[in-house]
Amino acid sequence: MSEQETEHREREHRQRVLKGATIITSIHTSEIPCVIRNQHANGAELKVAADVVVPERFSLYVPVDGIAYEAVLRWRRNDRVGVQFVGQGPKPRLHYG
């Protein structure tokens, strides 16, 4: 299967959502607001400001789910970011939502 076919197949299984979320790079340094556009068990597509620097690894806190996903950046196109979930944890203690 070609890379394009694999990407198309993965997109078919993503559930379209519209959830507010926060990229947490460190408890002491920064939070980046974002929106989850679609999500599946292993990752998601996020919308962020086009000029924001997204780190290679971060926590993605989703208040509506009460979960902080450990995420790895997989791709970026303008204001869209693809991430892979590599773990999850509870709501961060110092963040609200």
PyMOL commands that place a pseudoatom at each C-alpha (Angstrom):
pseudoatom trace, name=CA, resn=MET, resi=1, chain=A, elem=C, hetatm=0, pos=[0.000, 0.000, 0.000]
pseudoatom trace, name=CA, resn=SER, resi=2, chain=A, elem=C, hetatm=0, pos=[1.377, 3.429, -0.946]
pseudoatom trace, name=CA, resn=GLU, resi=3, chain=A, elem=C, hetatm=0, pos=[1.888, 6.211, 1.593]
pseudoatom trace, name=CA, resn=GLN, resi=4, chain=A, elem=C, hetatm=0, pos=[-0.968, 8.175, -0.002]
pseudoatom trace, name=CA, resn=GLU, resi=5, chain=A, elem=C, hetatm=0, pos=[-3.335, 5.180, 0.268]
pseudoatom trace, name=CA, resn=THR, resi=6, chain=A, elem=C, hetatm=0, pos=[-2.342, 4.658, 3.905]
pseudoatom trace, name=CA, resn=GLU, resi=7, chain=A, elem=C, hetatm=0, pos=[-2.970, 8.327, 4.731]
pseudoatom trace, name=CA, resn=HIS, resi=8, chain=A, elem=C, hetatm=0, pos=[-6.361, 8.221, 2.961]
pseudoatom trace, name=CA, resn=ARG, resi=9, chain=A, elem=C, hetatm=0, pos=[-7.341, 5.064, 4.852]
pseudoatom trace, name=CA, resn=GLU, resi=10, chain=A, elem=C, hetatm=0, pos=[-6.366, 6.614, 8.209]
pseudoatom trace, name=CA, resn=ARG, resi=11, chain=A, elem=C, hetatm=0, pos=[-8.428, 9.727, 7.442]
pseudoatom trace, name=CA, resn=GLU, resi=12, chain=A, elem=C, hetatm=0, pos=[-11.511, 7.596, 6.760]
pseudoatom trace, name=CA, resn=HIS, resi=13, chain=A, elem=C, hetatm=0, pos=[-11.443, 6.238, 10.317]
pseudoatom trace, name=CA, resn=ARG, resi=14, chain=A, elem=C, hetatm=0, pos=[-11.037, 9.586, 12.045]
pseudoatom trace, name=CA, resn=GLN, resi=15, chain=A, elem=C, hetatm=0, pos=[-14.060, 10.884, 13.882]
pseudoatom trace, name=CA, resn=ARG, resi=16, chain=A, elem=C, hetatm=0, pos=[-14.754, 14.514, 13.073]
pseudoatom trace, name=CA, resn=VAL, resi=17, chain=A, elem=C, hetatm=0, pos=[-14.962, 16.547, 16.237]
pseudoatom trace, name=CA, resn=LEU, resi=18, chain=A, elem=C, hetatm=0, pos=[-14.699, 20.139, 17.347]
pseudoatom trace, name=CA, resn=LYS, resi=19, chain=A, elem=C, hetatm=0, pos=[-13.134, 20.189, 20.803]
pseudoatom trace, name=CA, resn=GLY, resi=20, chain=A, elem=C, hetatm=0, pos=[-11.215, 22.943, 22.501]
pseudoatom trace, name=CA, resn=ALA, resi=21, chain=A, elem=C, hetatm=0, pos=[-7.845, 21.785, 23.819]
pseudoatom trace, name=CA, resn=THR, resi=22, chain=A, elem=C, hetatm=0, pos=[-4.541, 23.070, 25.148]
pseudoatom trace, name=CA, resn=ILE, resi=23, chain=A, elem=C, hetatm=0, pos=[-1.031, 22.091, 24.135]
pseudoatom trace, name=CA, resn=ILE, resi=24, chain=A, elem=C, hetatm=0, pos=[0.978, 22.059, 27.363]
pseudoatom trace, name=CA, resn=THR, resi=25, chain=A, elem=C, hetatm=0, pos=[4.704, 22.248, 26.799]
pseudoatom trace, name=CA, resn=SER, resi=26, chain=A, elem=C, hetatm=0, pos=[5.621, 22.645, 30.454]
pseudoatom trace, name=CA, resn=ILE, resi=27, chain=A, elem=C, hetatm=0, pos=[3.870, 23.500, 33.689]
pseudoatom trace, name=CA, resn=HIS, resi=28, chain=A, elem=C, hetatm=0, pos=[6.063, 26.608, 33.972]
pseudoatom trace, name=CA, resn=THR, resi=29, chain=A, elem=C, hetatm=0, pos=[6.481, 27.803, 30.400]
pseudoatom trace, name=CA, resn=SER, resi=30, chain=A, elem=C, hetatm=0, pos=[3.604, 27.728, 27.983]
pseudoatom trace, name=CA, resn=GLU, resi=31, chain=A, elem=C, hetatm=0, pos=[0.142, 26.710, 26.966]
pseudoatom trace, name=CA, resn=ILE, resi=32, chain=A, elem=C, hetatm=0, pos=[-1.015, 26.906, 23.377]
pseudoatom trace, name=CA, resn=PRO, resi=33, chain=A, elem=C, hetatm=0, pos=[-4.770, 26.974, 22.690]
pseudoatom trace, name=CA, resn=CYS, resi=34, chain=A, elem=C, hetatm=0, pos=[-5.923, 24.747, 19.844]
pseudoatom trace, name=CA, resn=VAL, resi=35, chain=A, elem=C, hetatm=0, pos=[-8.961, 22.994, 18.418]
pseudoatom trace, name=CA, resn=ILE, resi=36, chain=A, elem=C, hetatm=0, pos=[-9.197, 19.268, 17.706]
pseudoatom trace, name=CA, resn=ARG, resi=37, chain=A, elem=C, hetatm=0, pos=[-10.690, 18.909, 14.216]
pseudoatom trace, name=CA, resn=ASN, resi=38, chain=A, elem=C, hetatm=0, pos=[-10.750, 15.124, 14.037]
pseudoatom trace, name=CA, resn=GLN, resi=39, chain=A, elem=C, hetatm=0, pos=[-9.614, 12.351, 16.308]
pseudoatom trace, name=CA, resn=HIS, resi=40, chain=A, elem=C, hetatm=0, pos=[-9.073, 8.612, 16.337]
pseudoatom trace, name=CA, resn=ALA, resi=41, chain=A, elem=C, hetatm=0, pos=[-7.702, 6.187, 18.921]
pseudoatom trace, name=CA, resn=ASN, resi=42, chain=A, elem=C, hetatm=0, pos=[-4.061, 6.828, 18.001]
pseudoatom trace, name=CA, resn=GLY, resi=43, chain=A, elem=C, hetatm=0, pos=[-4.002, 10.542, 17.225]
pseudoatom trace, name=CA, resn=ALA, resi=44, chain=A, elem=C, hetatm=0, pos=[-5.684, 13.707, 16.079]
pseudoatom trace, name=CA, resn=GLU, resi=45, chain=A, elem=C, hetatm=0, pos=[-5.561, 16.662, 13.749]
pseudoatom trace, name=CA, resn=LEU, resi=46, chain=A, elem=C, hetatm=0, pos=[-5.295, 20.009, 15.525]
pseudoatom trace, name=CA, resn=LYS, resi=47, chain=A, elem=C, hetatm=0, pos=[-5.852, 23.550, 14.353]
pseudoatom trace, name=CA, resn=VAL, resi=48, chain=A, elem=C, hetatm=0, pos=[-3.413, 26.088, 15.812]
pseudoatom trace, name=CA, resn=ALA, resi=49, chain=A, elem=C, hetatm=0, pos=[-2.392, 29.628, 14.925]
pseudoatom trace, name=CA, resn=ALA, resi=50, chain=A, elem=C, hetatm=0, pos=[-0.154, 29.473, 11.852]
pseudoatom trace, name=CA, resn=ASP, resi=51, chain=A, elem=C, hetatm=0, pos=[2.672, 31.366, 13.564]
pseudoatom trace, name=CA, resn=VAL, resi=52, chain=A, elem=C, hetatm=0, pos=[2.795, 29.174, 16.693]
pseudoatom trace, name=CA, resn=VAL, resi=53, chain=A, elem=C, hetatm=0, pos=[5.787, 26.899, 17.243]
pseudoatom trace, name=CA, resn=VAL, resi=54, chain=A, elem=C, hetatm=0, pos=[4.553, 23.432, 18.221]
pseudoatom trace, name=CA, resn=PRO, resi=55, chain=A, elem=C, hetatm=0, pos=[7.151, 21.260, 20.016]
pseudoatom trace, name=CA, resn=GLU, resi=56, chain=A, elem=C, hetatm=0, pos=[7.981, 17.708, 18.937]
pseudoatom trace, name=CA, resn=ARG, resi=57, chain=A, elem=C, hetatm=0, pos=[6.505, 16.229, 22.181]
pseudoatom trace, name=CA, resn=PHE, resi=58, chain=A, elem=C, hetatm=0, pos=[3.861, 17.701, 24.469]
pseudoatom trace, name=CA, resn=SER, resi=59, chain=A, elem=C, hetatm=0, pos=[0.747, 17.035, 26.533]
pseudoatom trace, name=CA, resn=LEU, resi=60, chain=A, elem=C, hetatm=0, pos=[-2.588, 17.753, 24.873]
pseudoatom trace, name=CA, resn=TYR, resi=61, chain=A, elem=C, hetatm=0, pos=[-5.183, 18.524, 27.514]
pseudoatom trace, name=CA, resn=VAL, resi=62, chain=A, elem=C, hetatm=0, pos=[-8.796, 18.065, 26.376]
pseudoatom trace, name=CA, resn=PRO, resi=63, chain=A, elem=C, hetatm=0, pos=[-11.124, 19.475, 29.071]
pseudoatom trace, name=CA, resn=VAL, resi=64, chain=A, elem=C, hetatm=0, pos=[-14.306, 17.855, 27.711]
pseudoatom trace, name=CA, resn=ASP, resi=65, chain=A, elem=C, hetatm=0, pos=[-12.614, 14.417, 27.953]
pseudoatom trace, name=CA, resn=GLY, resi=66, chain=A, elem=C, hetatm=0, pos=[-10.782, 15.179, 31.219]
pseudoatom trace, name=CA, resn=ILE, resi=67, chain=A, elem=C, hetatm=0, pos=[-7.678, 13.599, 29.670]
pseudoatom trace, name=CA, resn=ALA, resi=68, chain=A, elem=C, hetatm=0, pos=[-4.154, 14.790, 28.967]
pseudoatom trace, name=CA, resn=TYR, resi=69, chain=A, elem=C, hetatm=0, pos=[-2.837, 12.869, 25.958]
pseudoatom trace, name=CA, resn=GLU, resi=70, chain=A, elem=C, hetatm=0, pos=[0.929, 12.541, 25.585]
pseudoatom trace, name=CA, resn=ALA, resi=71, chain=A, elem=C, hetatm=0, pos=[1.452, 13.499, 21.954]
pseudoatom trace, name=CA, resn=VAL, resi=72, chain=A, elem=C, hetatm=0, pos=[4.191, 13.448, 19.317]
pseudoatom trace, name=CA, resn=LEU, resi=73, chain=A, elem=C, hetatm=0, pos=[4.143, 15.832, 16.348]
pseudoatom trace, name=CA, resn=ARG, resi=74, chain=A, elem=C, hetatm=0, pos=[3.899, 13.881, 13.058]
pseudoatom trace, name=CA, resn=TRP, resi=75, chain=A, elem=C, hetatm=0, pos=[3.213, 16.586, 10.459]
pseudoatom trace, name=CA, resn=ARG, resi=76, chain=A, elem=C, hetatm=0, pos=[2.345, 20.249, 9.994]
pseudoatom trace, name=CA, resn=ARG, resi=77, chain=A, elem=C, hetatm=0, pos=[0.647, 22.139, 7.149]
pseudoatom trace, name=CA, resn=ASN, resi=78, chain=A, elem=C, hetatm=0, pos=[0.063, 25.847, 7.834]
pseudoatom trace, name=CA, resn=ASP, resi=79, chain=A, elem=C, hetatm=0, pos=[-2.421, 25.967, 10.736]
pseudoatom trace, name=CA, resn=ARG, resi=80, chain=A, elem=C, hetatm=0, pos=[-3.030, 22.179, 10.831]
pseudoatom trace, name=CA, resn=VAL, resi=81, chain=A, elem=C, hetatm=0, pos=[-0.980, 19.766, 12.937]
pseudoatom trace, name=CA, resn=GLY, resi=82, chain=A, elem=C, hetatm=0, pos=[-1.116, 15.971, 13.009]
pseudoatom trace, name=CA, resn=VAL, resi=83, chain=A, elem=C, hetatm=0, pos=[-0.219, 14.253, 16.269]
pseudoatom trace, name=CA, resn=GLN, resi=84, chain=A, elem=C, hetatm=0, pos=[0.160, 10.683, 17.430]
pseudoatom trace, name=CA, resn=PHE, resi=85, chain=A, elem=C, hetatm=0, pos=[-0.960, 9.748, 20.941]
pseudoatom trace, name=CA, resn=VAL, resi=86, chain=A, elem=C, hetatm=0, pos=[1.690, 7.781, 22.832]
pseudoatom trace, name=CA, resn=GLY, resi=87, chain=A, elem=C, hetatm=0, pos=[0.004, 7.728, 26.243]
pseudoatom trace, name=CA, resn=GLN, resi=88, chain=A, elem=C, hetatm=0, pos=[-2.488, 9.506, 28.435]
pseudoatom trace, name=CA, resn=GLY, resi=89, chain=A, elem=C, hetatm=0, pos=[-2.983, 10.726, 31.938]
pseudoatom trace, name=CA, resn=PRO, resi=90, chain=A, elem=C, hetatm=0, pos=[-5.466, 12.563, 34.138]
pseudoatom trace, name=CA, resn=LYS, resi=91, chain=A, elem=C, hetatm=0, pos=[-6.266, 16.245, 34.031]
pseudoatom trace, name=CA, resn=PRO, resi=92, chain=A, elem=C, hetatm=0, pos=[-3.142, 18.277, 34.878]
pseudoatom trace, name=CA, resn=ARG, resi=93, chain=A, elem=C, hetatm=0, pos=[-3.423, 19.608, 38.435]
pseudoatom trace, name=CA, resn=LEU, resi=94, chain=A, elem=C, hetatm=0, pos=[-2.586, 23.207, 37.582]
pseudoatom trace, name=CA, resn=HIS, resi=95, chain=A, elem=C, hetatm=0, pos=[-4.771, 23.562, 34.502]
pseudoatom trace, name=CA, resn=TYR, resi=96, chain=A, elem=C, hetatm=0, pos=[-8.489, 24.160, 34.440]
pseudoatom trace, name=CA, resn=GLY, resi=97, chain=A, elem=C, hetatm=0, pos=[-11.220, 23.617, 31.909]
for i in range(1, 97): cmd.bond("trace and resi %d" % i, "trace and resi %d" % (i + 1))
show_as sticks, trace
zoom trace
